[in-house]
């Protein structure tokens, strides 16, 4: 299991940036063949 406990923003994320971060994390979990658990955070 790949568990993402927090995502820290150096700058305020735009909606496209947030989507890209989620996509990259999802792709990493798939590549590692792991189930993904990610927290819900406000955008």
N, C-alpha and C positions, 0 to 999 in steps of 0.2 A: 504494500500500500504506500502510495506517495501522499503524504499529508502536508498540506500547506497551512501553517498556523497563522501566518501573517504575510501581508504584502505591504512593504514600506514604500512610500512615494517620496522621491527626492523633490519632485515638483508636483503640483496638482495635476492628476490625470484627466485628460479629456476622454470623452466616450470612446473614440477610436483607440486611444492608448489603452484604456481598460479592456476593451475587446481583444486587443493584440496580446496583452499580458495573459489573459485567460486562455487564449488560443495557444500560446507558447507553452503554458503549464500543462494544458490538456495534451498537446503533442508530445511533450516530454514523458508524461505518464504512459501514453500509448506506446512510445518507442521503448520504454523500459518494461512494457507489458505489466503495468501495475494499475490497480484501482486507484482512482483519484478522489481525495476528500479535500474540498476547498471551502473556506468560510465565505459567507455572503457579506459583502461590505458595500457601503453606500458609495455612489459615484457622484 
